[in-house]
Amino acid sequence: MHKIASPLLWVPTGYFTMALGYVMLTSVTAIMFKNLGMDNGRAAQYSSLLILAYTVKPLFAPFVEMYRTKKFFVLCAQVAIGAGFAGVALLMELPGYMSFLMAIFFALSFIGATQDIASDGVYVTSLDARAQSLYCGVQSLSWNIGPIVAAGGMVYLSGYLHTNVFGHDPAVFGPDWIDAWRIIFLLVGGLTLLMALWHWRTMPQGARAADTPTSVRDAGRILLDAFVTLFQKRGVWRMIAFAFLFRFSVGLLEKIGPFFMVDPASKGGLGLSNEMLGLIYGTYGLAAVLVGSLLGGLYVARRGLKATLFVLCCAINIPNVAFLVLALTMPSSLVLITLGVAIEKFFFGFGAVGFMIYLMQQLAPGKYTTTHYAFGTGLMGLCGMVTGVISGHLQEMMGYVGYFALVMVATIPSFLATWFAPFHHADGGQPKTKPDSGAEGKAVPA
């Protein structure tokens, strides 16, 4: 019997690879579409549709459990993602390439969701409860390095290549950006393939859950039972409303915030380059999210969730006004722009911890703890997809000032859902940690 490699050899790289693919597909593609000359409506819509697979992954998670090992699915997914990104780079030279790109991106999103399921499964079934707690911080930190590399490093590099290597005008959006983005996707594809090779050597196989389904019919039965038991819970519709609406205004900002940064002043934007966008969002913005998340977790641990949930809702919603202020004042100072983004991101990180803890403590407990938690995070993803699809079209109709004012009005559903969110379990109680079939879905960070 082979000795299992230290979790430090595969947990950080496994979660980094998951995040890298997810952020490239659901966030960085929006910037790429924008650079290539797409209008805000289509750029936001196309990238938001790629969230669908991550939203519905609890529906096909039980079927992943049925075949081979979890490591097998991780490796296959990473090889396919790496090859897929490399294929994207090659296809961008073809006429009418956009339809091919969307088909590949859509397929890669389902492969990426499968990677998430299998990677979480390796983590949950290869480590005991003590080790899971011990490496939880490593897991979270490693996931957050993914957005720094993708939304920060790769976006920055795209602008540098476009301007300094290929000699194009950074202020002009159109086909000239293809050269830079081809290199970005080749780099990400190569990095993902290297991670697959590394995990082939270091990642454990992952144990099978005790109640793993043995047939498609059995998997369907378990999934149906999980749905039935979810809707039998007391106050479930108010919990569903909370899961869907808590980040409603944030979803409206997710794609439009970066567009506002790079659009020229003639369109109401701040006219920043990709380099500055990558630096502000991928470095300072994410650092603010991490610090806010840490302090938010400490705040909830000290005072309890029930006493703090509405404060956390205020934290995640009210600072969105920073974008309205930026759109009204149009500052040229990079310090002020960075400060506005950092404030919004800090309070987002501070408030977002309330969402995850609420799902763990109130929605998840029961027969299918982790499956119901995955359903809750799936609703969050659905909200992000719906708001993202409509956000660009609304912004084009209203302009940036009007749109950011609408975002502030859109905080009202979040406040209502939070105020009426039920608490049926003891505040601070921990749900069971035993995994159930198809339950290894992981929350999608912002």
Order of alpha helices (4+ residues) and beta strands (2+ residues): alpha-alpha-alpha-alpha-alpha-alpha-alpha-alpha-alpha-alpha-alpha-alpha-alpha-alpha-alpha-alpha-alpha-alpha-alpha-alpha-alpha-alpha
